[in-house]
């Protein structure tokens, strides 16, 4: 099939809602493995209590995610998006399955050896996250904003889904012998199966949707080299178009120019996730004290955050409440840092109701602001530039995650048995 692209988006293109559904599922797959680690924190806290696993594992994950993303973002124009994303999902699947096998092999025993094994697979989660999240965001940046929104809603849905599954598996095995471990094993098996589904969807179903083929063909006509394998999988040859428009690809803005023009958006994402990860999940697991909910308390807090994070990512679909002002976004994000003293004093003096409310608000603002920034920033650029900008924004998002994880350890200062 020869590549032929119209200058304007056709009024009718089949597969829009199917593509949105697939983007949502792919978003879940991008974080379900990592969210599984956060959600089974109660199990690892019992198993490796002296190593502070909820904080330590996050600190292991983030440098690998950030370092890999930096390399991929720098070379994004030369990297085959199809291979990048499929590789990421395969790593997610293999690492989640390996965690399950490690627990079986060690019979659920604690100790330094098993903990280091868990750390290795968590590091691989970070590598996979950089492959998938940057690759998918770059790919969706030159498609409908609704696709990006669906993907980021899927990211949040992975948290809500893992929280729900965790509560169910914990309740199902609560009264049985070694019930906590059995629930975790079932939970990891479900997550591994979901990652395998994502491999199949991205490799065989998504590229063949007419609307996806259209946007990728359009990006190729503008000089993008990253979509050629996906177009080939859909039966479209791009060589002719690339030769015809060879000059256009040199007109695209450099990564440096894109960064300078969108510095405020990059900083927005960095600050959003610095705050979020300085509180979630380490503070919620280790610094909120004992309450009437007992061992269910931390799970309820994590679930509250995840559910409201998911709900908030659909709010920007209502245009009248979507925040698009660059100055307005920055002011709102800076005001959000007032949550730090709010969490501190609530943990010290408040009851569990106020803590659940604050955690829900943290999730609400995180999801809403993330989607606002990610759907507004790519507007007005050509396909290759939007792909590059998507990778740059994800790099700063991951940078914020890493900084937030590092700052999260400050909550242990002055805490008995903190270090």
N, C-alpha and C positions, 0 to 999 in steps of 0.2 A: 504493500500500500504506500502511495506517495504522500508526503506530508503537505498539506494545504491548510493554511490557517487564515481565518477571517480576522479583520482588524477589530471587530467588536464581538462581544459575547452574544451568541445566538439566543433568541428569546426562549427557545425550547431545547433543552439538552436533557436526555434521559439519565437517570441515576443520581440526581442530586441528593435525595433523601437516603438512598442506599449508601452513598458516599459518606454522608454525615453519620450514619449508623456505624459504618466501618471505622471512621475516624474516632468515634466514641470508644469502640472496642479496642482499637490500637492504643488509645490513650490509657485505657485500663491496663493493657499489657505492658505499657512503658513504665508503670510504677507498682504493679501489683506484687512483684517479687520483693521490692524494697519495702513497700508498705506492710508486707507480711512480716518482715523483720521487726518493724516498729510495733506491730500489733501483737506479736508473741513476745513482747518485751518482758511480760510477767514470767514467762517460762525461763528465758535466759537470765533474768534477774535472780531467780532461784538457783539456777545451775551454775552461774559464774558471778555470784554476788560481789565478790571483792574486786572484780575487774570493771565495775560500773558499765555493763554491756550496752545499755540504751544510749549512753554517751559515747563510749569507746567505739562501738560499731559504726555509729554515724560519722565519727572522726576518721575512721578507716575508709569509709565509702566515699566521702566528699573529695579528698585529694585526687583519687583515681578518676572520679567523674570530671573534675575540673581540669586536670592535666590532659586527659584524653580529649576533652572538648576543645581545649586551647589548640591542640595539634590539628584536630579535624576542622575547626573554624578557620584556621590559617590556610589550610589546603582545600577548602570546601569546593572551589571551582574545578578541581582536578579529580574529585572523588565521585565514584559511581554511587548515586543515592540508593539504588536498589540493593547493591551488595552491602552497603553500609547498614541499612535498616534490617535486612534479613540476618546479617551477622549479629547485630545487636540482640534481636529476638532469640536467636539460637543460643547465645551466651546466657541470656536470662533463663531460658528453659533448662539448659544443662546445669547451671549453677544452683537453681532451685531444687532440681532433682538430686544434685550432689549433696545439698544440705540434708535432705531427707535420708539419703544413704549413709551420710556421716553419723547421724543420730542413731540409725539402726546398727551401724558397725560398732559404736561405742556404748550401746545399750543405755543411752541417755545419761552417761556419767559426765561429771564436770571435770575441772582440771585445766591446766595450761594448754596441753596438747590439743584437745578438742576445741578449746576457745580459739587458738591460732588457726585451726582448720576452718572454723566459722568465719574468721577474719579474712581468710584467703577468698572464700566465695563471696563475701560481702564486697571485697575489692573488685571482683569480677562484675558484680552488680553495677558498680560505679562506671566501669569501662563500657558495659552494655548500655547504661543510661545515656552516656555521652553519644554513643553511636545512634541510638534510636531517637532520643528527644530532639537533638540538634538536626538530625536527618529529616525527621517527619515535619518539624516546624519549618525548616527551610523549604521543604517540598510544598507544604500547604500555604506558605506565604504568598505564592503567586496564584492561588485559587480563591474561592469565595471565603470571606471572613467567617462565615458560618462553619466552614470546615475546621478552621483554627479553634473557634469557640467549642465545637464538638470534641476536638482532641483534648483541649484543656479541661473540659467538663469530664471527659473520660479519666484524665489524671486524678481529678478529685473523686470521681466515682470509684476508682480503685481503692482509695482510702475508706470510703463508706462501705464498699463491698467487703473489704478485708475485716473491717471492724464488725460488721454484721455476722460474717462467717465465724469470726473468732468468738463472739458472744455465744453463737449457736453451738459451736464445737465444745466450748468450755462448759456450757450448761448440759450438753448431752453426756459428757464424760465426768461430770463433777463428782458423782458418787461412786465411780468405779475405781479399782486399783490403778494407780499410775495414770489417773484420768487426765491430768494436765498435759502429760507427754502424748497420750493417745490423740487428744484434740489437736495438738500441734502437728502431729504426723499427718492426720487427715487434712488439715489445713494446707500444709505444704504440697501435698499431692494434688489438691484442687488447683492451687496456684500454678504448678508445673503444667497441668493439663491446659490451663488457660493460655499460657505462653505458647504452647504448641499450636493452639487455635490461631493465635496472632500470626505465626509464621505462615500458615496456610492462607489466611485472609490477605495478608500483604503480598505474598508471592503470586497468588493465582487469581484472586477475585478483584481486588482494588484496581490494578492496572487496566483491566478490561472494561471498566465503567466508562460510558461515552463522555461524560462530563470531565472525568479525570484525564482521559486521552486528549480532550480538547485543550485543557489548560497546560498539559505537559507539551503538547505540540506547539502551542503558542510560545511557551518558554524557550523551546528549542529554536523557534524562528527568530527569537530575540538574542540568540547566541549562547544559550545554556547548554553545557555539555554534560550536566549531571543527570539528565533525564533520559538519555539515549537508551540505556538498558531497559528501563521501564516501558518506553515506547516500543522497543523491539519485542518485549514480552506481550505487548498488545497487538503486535503485527504491523507496526508503523516504522518505516525506514526514515531516518533523519538526515542522511548524508547530503541529499540534494539541497535541503533547506539550509543546512549548515554552510554549504559552499556558497549558496546564493547570498546569504546574509553574513558572510564571514567578517565583513568590515564592522558590522554592528556590535559584535561581541567585544571589540576593543574600545567601544564608546562607554561601556558601563563604568560606573564609579568604582574606585578602589575601596577595599575594606576600610582603609584609614579615612577616606572621605565620608563613607557611610557612617562610620563611628562618630566622626565630628558632628555630622548633621543630626545624629540621633543620640547624642551623649546623654541628654536628659531622660530619654526612654530607658537607656541601659542602666542609668543610675536609679531610676524608679524601681526596676526589677531587683537590682542589687539590694536596695533598702527594704523592699517588701520582704525579701527572704532572709535578710540579716535578722530582722525582728522576729519573724515567724520561727526560725530555727533556733533562736536563742531561748525560746520558751518551749517549743514543741520538738521532740517528745520528752527530752531529758527532765526538764523542770516538772512536767506533769506527772512523771513516774516517781521522781525522787524527792520533790520539794513541796508537795502539797499536803503532807501530813496524813493522819489517820482520821477517818470519818465513818459515819453510819454505814456507808456502802461497803466498807471493809476492802477485801481484795478486788472487788468489782469496781472500785472508785476510779482507778487509773484507766481501766478499760472504758468506762462511761465517758471520761474526759476525752480520750482519744476519739471515741465514736462521735461525740458532740462536735468536736473540731471538724472531723471528716464530713459529717452530714451537712453542716452549714457551709463548708468550703464548696461542696458540690452544688448546693442550692444557689449560692452566690454566683456561680459561673454561668447561670442561665439568666440572671438579672440583666446583663448588658444586651440581651436580645430585644429588650424593650427600649427602643431608641430614646424615648423621653427621659429615661433614668440612666442612660449610658454616659459616663464622664469621658469627654474627648479633649477637653482643654489641657494643653501641656502644663500650664501653670497650675490649674486646678488639681491635676493628678499629683504634682510634686507637693503642693501644700497638704493635700489629704494624706499622702504617704508619710510626710514628716510629722503630722499630728498623731499618726498611729503609734508613734514611739511613747506616747503617754500611757500605753498599755503596760510598759515595763514597771513603773511604780505601782500601777493598779494591781498587777499580778503579785508583786512583792507584799503589799499590805493585805491583800485578800488571803494569801497563803498564811500570813502571820496572824491575822485577826478575824477573817471572814469565815463563813460556813461553806459547806459544799455547794449550796445553791448558787451563791455568788461566783464561785470558781467555775461552775458549769456554764453560767451566763458569760463570763469573760472569755472562756475557751471557745464558746460558740461564736462570739463576736470576733475573736482572732481569726477563726476559719472564714467567717462571712467576709471580712475585709480582705483577707488574703485572696480568696477566689475572685471576688468582684474586681479588684484592682489589677490582678494578673491578666484577666481576659480583656479589660479595657486597654491596657498597654499593648498587649500582643496583637490585638485586632486593628488598632489605630496606626501603629508605627509603620507597617509595610506599605501603606497607601501612597500611590504616586510614583512608584519605582517600576522599572522593567523586571521581568522574571528573574534573570540572573542576580540582579541587585537585591530583590526581595529574598531570594534564597540565602544570599550572603548575610543580609541584615538579620534574618531569622536565626542564623547560627551565632551571630554576634550577641543578640539578645539572650539566647539560651546560655551562652558563655557567662554573661553577667548574672543571669539567674543562678547558675551553679556557683559562681563566685560568692553571691550573697548567701547561698546555702552553707558553703564552707566557712565563711566568716561567722555566720550565726551559730554553727556547731561549735566553733572554737570559743565564742563568747559564752555559750551555754555553760561551760565549765566554771565560769565565775560565780554561778549560783552556789557552788560547793564551798566557797570561802566562808569560814566561820561555822560551817555545818559539822556536827559531830561525826567522825569517821568519814569525812568528806573525801579525803585523799588517802 
